């Protein structure tokens, strides 16, 4: 059984990441929240074992954007660990 991240932590991230999505996509905040809540990035954040809450909302937004572009949030440089030249 997977441990779930605290609801109080999730509320803060949901709000902040959704605001970033709404701003970048020029969409309503509720639409952005729906997009985030239905993403694999959000599922990863919910999994307390992954400790994704150590990342900033900006990093989680990058993971979400990578998920939208490639289908997998793990393609983000933040998770791949590639050297930036």
Helices and strands as residue ranges (DSSP letters): H 7-25, H 29-37, H 40-46, G 48-50, G 52-54, H 57-70, G 73-75, H 77-80
